[in-house]
Amino acid sequence: MNRTGLFIALALALIVGLLFGIYPELDLKLAGLFYDAATKSFPLKLNTLAAIARDGAMWIAWGLALPAIVALVVKLVRPERPLLMSGRAIVFLLTTLILSAGVLTNLTFKSYWGRPRPVTVTQFNGTQPFVAWWDPRGSCGRNCSFFSGEGATAFWTYAPAALAPPAWRPLAYAAATMLGVTTSVLRMAFGGHFLTDVAAAGLVTFLVIWLAHGYIYRWPSTRLTDEGVDAVLTRLGNRFRKPGKPDSAIR
């Protein structure tokens, strides 16, 4: 999570944003690579192996988040016990997952950015007009195309990759990139998203992770400590206890 990665992500965002903003038909051409005009469908969405790969990517992402979820729940239930893993790692992993794959994707953009999915636009035998990535005035009412929730979840694996031992970190970043790209291509192949949808998912997720990593780990004025996180979670856990219930009753 250094500045080089940030500059690369910002450069990619500028290139993709300008290119597909000036030539929005590129989104249609790339989506058309997966469309079968004879059957008027995206045939790969009916492929069993492709569906398994799609589900598997989500299981991998949530499997990486599971230790942090379990550690948090155990701490809140048994606040007198030490955390099962680094407190900063819990905050970092769960905060970035909630923000990137939850708040920014499903509660913000996909709910208010009315871009129709490829499978629903007129160019691919749908009923809704195509709109460019930058235009929120599309006719989609809910669960819209911009930007990809599954793409954001897959690219979130950059977060656990950032916590890998230094010797393994490049390999972890490469694996996270492969997972994100594979998931994104599958979402395009199923007619679920345009390239700009999945690109935005990856770039926004990376930016969230980069900022959170700096806030929690790198920047002296804001960085947290494991002991500080443990203390906060201990206080929260104690608040959940019933008043007057002795400690011995919960051991």
C-alpha positions in Angstrom: 0.0 0.0 0.0 2.5 2.6 -1.1 2.2 5.7 -3.3 3.2 3.9 -6.4 0.0 1.7 -6.2 -2.1 4.8 -5.6 -0.6 6.6 -8.6 -1.2 3.6 -10.8 -4.8 3.4 -9.7 -5.5 7.1 -10.2 -3.9 6.9 -13.6 -6.0 4.0 -14.6 -9.1 5.7 -13.3 -8.3 8.8 -15.4 -7.6 6.8 -18.6 -10.7 4.6 -18.3 -13.0 7.4 -17.2 -11.9 9.7 -20.1 -11.8 7.0 -22.8 -15.2 5.5 -22.0 -16.6 8.9 -21.3 -15.7 10.2 -24.8 -16.4 6.9 -26.5 -19.1 5.2 -24.5 -19.8 2.8 -27.3 -16.7 0.9 -26.3 -18.7 -0.5 -23.4 -21.2 -1.9 -25.8 -18.5 -3.3 -28.1 -16.8 -5.1 -25.3 -20.1 -6.4 -23.8 -21.0 -7.6 -27.3 -18.0 -10.0 -27.3 -20.0 -12.2 -24.9 -23.4 -11.8 -26.6 -24.8 -14.3 -29.0 -26.9 -12.6 -31.6 -28.4 -15.9 -32.8 -29.9 -16.8 -29.5 -30.2 -13.2 -28.3 -28.6 -13.9 -25.0 -25.4 -14.1 -23.0 -24.9 -17.9 -23.2 -22.2 -18.1 -20.6 -24.6 -17.2 -17.8 -26.1 -20.7 -18.3 -22.7 -22.4 -18.0 -22.5 -24.5 -14.8 -18.7 -24.2 -14.5 -18.8 -20.4 -14.9 -21.5 -20.2 -12.3 -19.4 -22.3 -9.9 -16.4 -20.1 -10.6 -18.4 -17.0 -9.8 -19.7 -18.4 -6.5 -16.3 -19.7 -5.6 -14.8 -16.2 -5.9 -17.3 -14.9 -3.4 -16.6 -17.8 -1.1 -12.9 -17.0 -1.2 -13.5 -13.4 -0.3 -15.8 -14.1 2.5 -13.5 -16.9 3.7 -10.7 -14.4 4.1 -13.0 -12.1 6.0 -14.4 -14.9 8.3 -11.5 -14.9 10.8 -12.0 -11.2 11.5 -15.8 -11.6 11.8 -15.3 -14.6 14.3 -12.7 -12.7 16.3 -15.0 -9.7 16.6 -18.0 -11.7 17.7 -16.0 -13.7 20.2 -14.6 -10.5 21.7 -18.0 -8.9 22.0 -19.5 -12.0 23.6 -16.4 -12.7 25.9 -14.9 -9.2 26.3 -12.6 -10.3 29.2 -10.7 -12.5 26.8 -7.9 -11.2 24.5 -8.6 -10.8 20.8 -8.0 -13.9 18.7 -6.2 -11.8 16.1 -4.7 -8.3 15.6 -7.2 -5.7 16.6 -6.0 -3.4 13.8 -6.5 -6.2 11.3 -10.1 -6.7 12.4 -10.9 -3.0 12.0 -9.0 -2.8 8.7 -10.6 -5.9 7.0 -14.1 -5.4 8.1 -14.2 -1.6 7.6 -12.9 -1.9 4.1 -15.3 -4.7 3.2 -18.3 -2.9 4.6 -17.4 0.4 2.8 -16.4 -1.0 -0.6 -18.7 -3.9 -1.1 -21.6 -2.6 1.1 -22.0 1.1 1.6 -20.5 2.6 -1.5 -21.7 -0.1 -3.9 -25.1 -1.3 -2.8 -26.3 1.5 -0.6 -25.0 4.3 -2.7 -24.3 3.9 -6.4 -26.4 0.8 -7.3 -29.4 2.4 -5.5 -29.2 5.8 -7.1 -27.2 5.5 -10.3 -29.8 4.3 -12.8 -27.5 2.6 -15.3 -29.1 -0.4 -16.9 -27.2 -3.7 -17.1 -26.1 -5.0 -20.5 -28.6 -7.8 -20.4 -31.4 -5.2 -20.2 -30.4 -2.6 -22.9 -31.9 -2.5 -26.3 -28.7 -3.4 -28.1 -28.8 -6.8 -26.4 -32.5 -7.6 -26.8 -33.5 -5.6 -23.7 -36.0 -2.8 -23.3 -33.9 0.0 -21.7 -31.7 2.5 -23.5 -27.9 2.3 -22.9 -26.3 5.2 -21.0 -22.6 6.0 -20.4 -20.9 5.2 -17.1 -21.0 8.9 -16.0 -24.8 9.3 -16.5 -26.9 8.5 -13.5 -30.1 9.2 -15.3 -30.7 5.7 -16.7 -34.0 3.9 -16.5 -32.9 1.2 -14.0 -34.9 1.5 -10.8 -33.0 -0.7 -8.4 -29.9 -3.0 -8.2 -28.5 -1.2 -11.2 -25.3 -1.8 -13.1 -22.9 0.9 -11.8 -20.8 -0.3 -10.2 -20.3 -4.0 -9.6 -20.9 -5.4 -6.1 -19.3 -8.7 -6.8 -16.4 -7.0 -8.5 -15.8 -4.9 -5.4 -16.0 -7.9 -3.1 -13.5 -9.8 -5.2 -11.1 -6.8 -5.4 -11.5 -6.4 -1.7 -9.0 -9.2 -1.3 -6.3 -6.6 -1.8 -7.0 -5.9 1.9 -5.9 -9.2 3.3 -3.1 -9.2 0.7 -1.8 -5.9 2.2 -1.5 -7.7 5.6 0.5 -10.7 4.2 4.1 -11.1 5.3 6.4 -8.9 3.1 8.0 -11.8 1.4 4.6 -13.1 0.3 2.9 -9.8 -0.4 3.7 -9.5 -4.1 2.2 -12.9 -4.7 -0.8 -12.1 -2.5 -1.4 -8.9 -4.6 -1.1 -10.9 -7.8 -3.6 -13.4 -6.5 -6.1 -10.7 -5.5 -5.7 -9.1 -8.9 -6.4 -12.4 -10.6 -9.5 -13.0 -8.5 -10.8 -9.5 -9.2 -10.2 -9.7 -12.9 -11.6 -13.2 -13.3 -14.8 -12.2 -11.3 -15.1 -9.0 -13.4 -14.8 -10.9 -16.7 -17.4 -13.4 -15.6 -19.8 -10.6 -14.6 -19.4 -9.1 -18.1 -19.8 -12.5 -19.7 -23.1 -13.0 -17.9 -24.4 -9.7 -19.2 -24.4 -8.3 -15.6 -22.0 -5.4 -16.0 -20.1 -3.3 -18.5 -16.3 -3.0 -18.3 -16.6 0.4 -16.7 -18.8 -1.0 -14.0 -16.2 -3.6 -13.0 -13.3 -1.2 -13.5 -14.9 1.3 -11.2 -15.5 -1.4 -8.6 -11.8 -2.3 -8.6 -10.5 1.2 -8.5 -12.9 2.5 -5.8 -12.2 -0.6 -3.7 -8.4 -0.1 -4.0 -8.8 3.6 -3.0 -10.8 2.7 0.0 -8.2 0.1 1.1 -5.3 2.4 0.5 -6.9 5.2 2.6 -7.9 2.8 5.4 -4.5 1.2 5.5 -2.9 4.7 5.8 -5.3 5.8 8.5 -4.9 2.6 10.6 -1.3 1.6 10.0 0.9 4.3 8.3 0.0 7.8 9.2 1.4 8.8 12.7 -1.4 11.2 13.5 -4.2 8.6 13.0 -2.7 5.1 13.2 -4.2 2.7 15.7 -2.7 0.2 18.1 -3.9 -3.4 18.7 -4.1 -2.6 22.5 -6.3 0.4 21.8 -8.7 -1.6 19.6 -8.8 -4.3 22.2 -9.7 -1.8 24.9 -12.5 -0.3 22.8 -14.0 -3.7 22.0 -13.8 -4.7 25.6 -15.9 -1.7 26.6 -18.4 -2.4 23.9 -18.6 -6.1 24.9 -19.2 -5.1 28.5 -22.1 -2.9 27.5 -23.8 -5.9 26.0 -23.8 -7.8 29.3 -27.0 -7.8 31.3 -26.9 -5.4 34.2 -25.9 -7.1 37.4 -25.0 -10.4 35.7 -21.8 -11.6 37.5 -18.7 -12.4 35.4 -18.8 -16.0 36.7 -22.1 -16.5 35.1 -20.7 -16.0 31.6 -17.5 -18.0 32.0 
